[in-house]
Amino acid sequence: MKQTRRGFMGSAAAATLISACNPDLEIFDAEAHSLLDISARLEVLASGYTWSEGPVWDRARNSLYFTDVPENIAWKWSEASGATEFLAPSGVAREQATGFREPGANGLAISHDGSLLICNHGRRAVERMDFETGHRKIIAATFNGKKFNSPNDVVEAPDGSLFFTDPPYGLEGMNDSPLKQQDANGVYRLSPDGKITRLIDTMTFPNGIVLSPDSQTLYVSQSDPDQPVILRMAPDGSSSSVLFDAKPFMSDTAPGLPDGMAVTRSGHIFATGPGGVFLLASDGKPLARINTGKATANCCFGDADGRTLYMTAHDTLMRIRTTSIGLAWS
């Protein structure tokens, strides 16, 4: 069924729900009331970044890591210390970054073994970093003998497989960059035995990527203003379809495109998009929107109970309490 903003918001009942007396939340469906704290407000934790991205919560250290991609810095945030530099450069040094518009790290993830997975634009690779030693090892850099564009986001399956997106955002000129070797902006799987498979080659700008709770569905966002969608995809790439089309929500007062996402234990999806972060049912139905007021790149759950949603929104790091629980707290 074609999604329209009028369809979500046209009824008197929906209008009543939206009047939640909280400007930070926009409610489209009553189901959202069991997943959000309707009284919760946005809290800005840090600001002054050029483009904040890639948040991930480290339960072992009770800290959040995130990146400022253009500035080539990864940051660590904790309740006790606030935001402090964690990696500089997060990607490669500027003198080694000829031909790159953004040589820094982008998406981050905590691996099942406790290491940090890094999508490194400057290395055009996915890396694994040991927290204790700081050693970084490239684990995926080429497909069919050709360098990746600039890996953007990564998620790990229970069996150790890694799924990642490879748009050209890190390259100067992006699709027109002379450094671009891949014939597509793909989505890939790195299997535990080291084999790399391209799952799809028809997306224009694949970006955020997450897995459903049963690991049977990949959700991949496309940051394309002409086709701003989130796809659901079989993990082997055998099928894909549109889960959510953000175009009806685009406006001059709602900056942003589909980008990073976070999945709950219940299978709901918090997905960045125009105006902030959408709360989606597993079938793609939009239930609510967190109005950040900024183009929002990514989000993740954090804190000891997994109920706080952390968001990297343009130049800021924000959070809001929810009644949902992040998938990693299963």
C-alpha positions as CSV (number, residue, x, y, z in Angstrom):
1,M,0.0,0.0,0.0
2,K,1.3,3.5,-0.9
3,Q,2.2,5.4,2.2
4,T,1.0,9.0,2.5
5,R,1.4,11.5,5.3
6,R,-2.4,12.2,5.1
7,G,-3.0,8.5,5.6
8,F,-1.1,8.4,8.8
9,M,-2.4,11.7,10.2
10,G,-5.7,12.5,8.6
11,S,-8.1,11.1,11.2
12,A,-9.3,13.0,14.3
13,A,-8.0,10.2,16.5
14,A,-4.5,10.6,15.0
15,A,-4.7,14.3,15.5
16,T,-5.6,13.8,19.2
17,L,-2.6,11.5,19.6
18,I,-0.2,13.9,18.1
19,S,-1.3,16.5,20.7
20,A,0.9,14.9,23.3
21,C,2.0,18.2,24.8
22,N,5.6,17.3,24.0
23,P,7.2,19.1,21.1
24,D,10.0,16.5,21.0
25,L,7.6,13.7,20.1
26,E,5.1,13.3,17.2
27,I,2.8,10.4,17.6
28,F,1.2,8.8,14.6
29,D,-0.2,5.6,16.1
30,A,-1.4,4.6,19.6
31,E,1.1,1.6,19.5
32,A,3.9,4.2,20.1
33,H,2.6,4.8,23.7
34,S,4.0,1.4,24.8
35,L,7.4,2.1,23.3
36,L,8.1,5.7,24.2
37,D,8.0,7.7,27.4
38,I,5.6,10.3,26.2
39,S,6.9,12.8,28.9
40,A,10.6,12.3,28.0
41,R,12.4,15.3,26.5
42,L,15.5,15.5,24.4
43,E,18.8,16.2,26.2
44,V,21.8,17.6,24.4
45,L,24.9,16.0,25.7
46,A,27.6,17.6,23.6
47,S,27.8,19.9,20.5
48,G,30.1,21.7,18.2
49,Y,30.7,18.8,15.7
50,T,30.8,19.1,12.0
51,W,28.8,15.9,11.3
52,S,28.4,13.5,14.2
53,E,27.9,9.9,13.3
54,G,28.3,6.2,14.2
55,P,27.2,6.0,17.8
56,V,27.6,2.7,19.6
57,W,27.2,1.9,23.3
58,D,30.0,-0.1,25.0
59,R,28.4,-2.0,27.9
60,A,31.8,-3.2,29.2
61,R,32.9,0.4,29.8
62,N,29.5,2.1,30.2
63,S,30.5,4.5,27.5
64,L,29.4,5.7,24.1
65,Y,31.6,6.0,21.1
66,F,30.8,8.2,18.1
67,T,32.5,9.9,15.2
68,D,32.8,13.3,13.6
69,V,33.5,12.1,10.1
70,P,34.7,15.4,8.4
71,E,36.9,16.2,11.3
72,N,38.5,12.8,11.4
73,I,38.0,12.3,15.1
74,A,36.2,9.5,17.1
75,W,34.8,10.6,20.5
76,K,34.1,8.8,23.7
77,W,31.2,10.0,25.9
78,S,30.5,8.9,29.5
79,E,28.2,10.3,32.2
80,A,31.2,11.0,34.4
81,S,33.6,12.6,31.9
82,G,31.4,13.9,29.1
83,A,32.9,13.9,25.5
84,T,36.6,13.3,25.1
85,E,38.7,12.5,22.1
86,F,39.1,8.8,21.6
87,L,40.8,8.4,18.2
88,A,42.5,11.2,16.2
89,P,42.8,10.6,13.4
90,S,39.9,8.2,13.3
91,G,40.6,7.3,9.7
92,V,43.9,8.2,8.1
93,A,46.1,11.3,8.5
94,R,45.2,14.2,6.2
95,E,48.6,13.9,4.3
96,Q,47.6,10.3,3.4
97,A,44.1,11.3,2.3
98,T,44.6,12.8,-1.2
99,G,41.4,12.3,-3.1
100,F,39.2,11.9,-0.1
101,R,36.4,14.4,1.0
102,E,36.1,12.6,4.3
103,P,39.0,10.4,5.4
104,G,37.7,9.8,8.9
105,A,35.9,6.8,10.4
106,N,32.1,6.6,10.1
107,G,30.0,3.7,11.5
108,L,31.1,1.8,14.6
109,A,29.9,-1.4,16.2
110,I,30.9,-3.5,19.2
111,S,31.7,-7.0,18.1
112,H,30.7,-10.1,20.0
113,D,34.3,-10.6,21.0
114,G,34.4,-7.1,22.6
115,S,36.5,-5.4,19.9
116,L,35.5,-2.3,18.1
117,L,34.4,-2.5,14.4
118,I,35.3,0.6,12.4
119,C,34.1,1.7,9.0
120,N,37.2,3.6,7.9
121,H,36.7,5.9,4.9
122,G,40.4,6.7,4.6
123,R,41.4,3.0,4.5
124,R,38.4,2.2,2.4
125,A,38.0,-0.8,4.7
126,V,36.3,-2.3,7.7
127,E,38.7,-2.6,10.7
128,R,38.7,-4.4,14.0
129,M,40.3,-2.6,16.9
130,D,41.5,-4.1,20.2
131,F,40.5,-1.8,23.0
132,E,43.3,-2.9,25.3
133,T,46.2,-2.4,22.7
134,G,44.6,0.0,20.3
135,H,45.8,-2.2,17.4
136,R,43.6,-1.9,14.3
137,K,43.4,-4.7,11.8
138,I,41.8,-4.5,8.4
139,I,39.3,-7.3,7.9
140,A,37.6,-6.2,4.6
141,A,39.2,-4.0,2.0
142,T,38.5,-5.4,-1.4
143,F,35.8,-7.2,-3.5
144,N,36.8,-9.0,-6.6
145,G,40.2,-7.5,-6.4
146,K,39.0,-3.9,-6.3
147,K,39.0,-1.5,-3.4
148,F,35.8,-0.6,-1.6
149,N,34.5,2.9,-2.0
150,S,34.3,4.0,1.7
151,P,32.5,1.6,4.0
152,N,29.9,3.4,6.0
153,D,28.0,1.3,8.5
154,V,28.3,-2.3,9.8
155,V,26.3,-4.8,11.8
156,E,27.3,-8.3,13.2
157,A,25.1,-11.3,13.0
158,P,25.1,-13.9,15.8
159,D,27.2,-16.3,13.7
160,G,29.9,-13.7,13.4
161,S,29.0,-12.6,9.8
162,L,29.4,-8.9,9.2
163,F,27.1,-6.9,6.9
164,F,28.2,-3.5,5.8
165,T,27.3,-0.7,3.3
166,D,29.7,0.9,0.8
167,P,28.6,4.2,-0.6
168,P,31.0,6.7,-2.1
169,Y,30.7,9.5,0.6
170,G,34.3,9.4,1.6
171,L,35.6,10.0,-1.9
172,E,36.1,13.5,-3.4
173,G,33.6,13.7,-6.2
174,M,31.8,10.6,-4.8
175,N,30.5,8.6,-7.8
176,D,32.7,10.6,-10.2
177,S,35.9,10.1,-8.2
178,P,38.8,8.7,-10.2
179,L,39.6,6.6,-7.1
180,K,36.3,4.7,-7.3
181,Q,36.9,1.1,-8.4
182,Q,33.7,-0.7,-7.6
183,D,31.0,-0.6,-10.3
184,A,28.3,-0.3,-7.7
185,N,27.5,1.2,-4.3
186,G,26.9,-2.2,-2.7
187,V,25.9,-4.0,0.5
188,Y,28.2,-6.8,1.5
189,R,28.5,-9.8,3.8
190,L,31.8,-10.8,5.3
191,S,31.4,-14.4,6.4
192,P,33.4,-15.9,9.4
193,D,35.7,-17.7,7.0
194,G,36.6,-14.4,5.3
195,K,34.6,-14.7,2.1
196,I,33.0,-11.4,0.9
197,T,29.7,-11.5,-1.0
198,R,27.9,-8.6,-2.6
199,L,24.2,-8.8,-1.6
200,I,22.8,-6.0,-3.8
201,D,24.2,-3.7,-6.4
202,T,21.1,-1.6,-7.3
203,M,21.0,0.9,-4.4
204,T,22.1,4.4,-5.1
205,F,23.5,5.4,-1.7
206,P,23.2,2.5,0.8
207,N,23.9,3.8,4.3
208,G,22.6,2.6,7.6
209,I,22.3,-1.2,8.2
210,V,20.8,-3.3,11.0
211,L,19.4,-6.8,11.6
212,S,16.0,-8.0,12.9
213,P,16.0,-9.8,16.2
214,D,15.8,-13.2,14.5
215,S,18.6,-12.2,12.1
216,Q,16.4,-13.2,9.2
217,T,16.0,-9.7,7.8
218,L,18.4,-6.9,7.0
219,Y,17.2,-3.3,7.0
220,V,19.2,-1.0,4.8
221,S,18.6,2.7,4.4
222,Q,19.1,4.6,1.2
223,S,20.2,8.2,1.6
224,D,18.9,9.4,-1.7
225,P,16.6,12.5,-1.8
226,D,15.0,11.1,-4.9
227,Q,14.4,7.6,-3.4
228,P,14.6,8.1,0.4
229,V,13.7,4.5,1.5
230,I,14.6,1.8,3.9
231,L,14.8,-1.7,2.3
232,R,14.2,-5.0,4.0
233,M,16.4,-7.7,2.6
234,A,17.1,-11.4,3.0
235,P,20.6,-11.9,4.5
236,D,21.7,-13.7,1.4
237,G,20.5,-10.9,-0.9
238,S,18.0,-13.2,-2.6
239,S,15.1,-10.8,-2.1
240,S,14.5,-7.1,-1.1
241,S,11.5,-4.8,-0.9
242,V,10.7,-1.3,0.4
243,L,10.0,-1.3,4.1
244,F,9.5,2.5,4.5
245,D,9.4,5.4,2.1
246,A,10.3,8.7,3.8
247,K,9.4,10.9,0.9
248,P,5.9,11.9,2.2
249,F,7.7,13.3,5.3
250,M,10.3,15.4,3.5
251,S,9.9,19.2,3.8
252,D,12.0,22.3,4.2
253,T,11.4,22.2,7.9
254,A,12.3,18.5,8.3
255,P,16.0,18.1,7.3
256,G,17.6,14.7,6.9
257,L,17.3,11.4,5.0
258,P,17.1,7.8,6.0
259,D,20.4,6.9,7.5
260,G,21.4,5.0,10.7
261,M,19.0,2.8,12.7
262,A,18.6,0.9,16.0
263,V,16.4,-2.2,16.5
264,T,14.6,-3.1,19.7
265,R,14.1,-6.5,21.4
266,S,10.5,-6.4,20.2
267,G,11.6,-5.9,16.6
268,H,10.6,-2.2,16.3
269,I,13.0,0.1,14.4
270,F,14.2,3.5,15.4
271,A,15.2,5.0,12.0
272,T,16.7,8.3,11.2
273,G,14.9,10.3,8.5
274,P,13.4,13.7,7.7
275,G,13.0,15.7,10.9
276,G,14.6,13.3,13.3
277,V,14.2,9.7,14.2
278,F,11.1,7.6,13.2
279,L,9.7,4.8,15.3
280,L,8.6,2.0,12.8
281,A,6.7,-1.2,13.4
282,S,8.4,-4.3,11.9
283,D,6.1,-4.0,8.9
284,G,7.3,-0.4,8.2
285,K,4.3,1.4,9.6
286,P,5.5,4.7,11.1
287,L,4.3,5.0,14.7
288,A,6.0,8.2,15.9
289,R,8.8,10.6,15.2
290,I,11.4,12.1,17.6
291,N,11.7,15.7,16.5
292,T,15.4,16.5,16.8
293,G,15.1,19.6,14.5
294,K,18.3,18.6,12.8
295,A,19.5,16.2,10.1
296,T,20.1,13.1,12.2
297,A,22.7,10.7,11.0
298,N,22.4,7.7,13.4
299,C,21.2,6.4,16.7
300,C,21.8,3.6,19.2
301,F,20.5,2.3,22.5
302,G,22.6,2.7,25.6
303,D,22.8,2.9,29.4
304,A,22.7,-0.1,31.8
305,D,19.0,-0.9,31.0
306,G,19.2,-0.3,27.2
307,R,16.3,2.1,27.3
308,T,18.0,5.3,26.3
309,L,18.2,6.3,22.7
310,Y,21.4,8.2,21.8
311,M,21.3,10.2,18.6
312,T,24.0,11.9,16.5
313,A,22.2,14.9,15.0
314,H,24.3,17.1,12.8
315,D,26.5,19.0,15.2
316,T,25.2,17.5,18.4
317,L,25.0,14.3,20.5
318,M,21.5,13.9,22.0
319,R,19.6,11.4,24.0
320,I,16.0,10.6,25.1
321,R,14.6,8.0,27.4
322,T,12.2,5.4,26.0
323,T,10.3,2.4,27.3
324,S,11.8,0.2,24.5
325,I,14.9,-2.0,25.1
326,G,17.7,-2.2,22.6
327,L,18.3,-5.5,20.9
328,A,21.8,-5.9,22.4
329,W,20.2,-6.2,25.8
330,S,18.4,-9.4,24.9
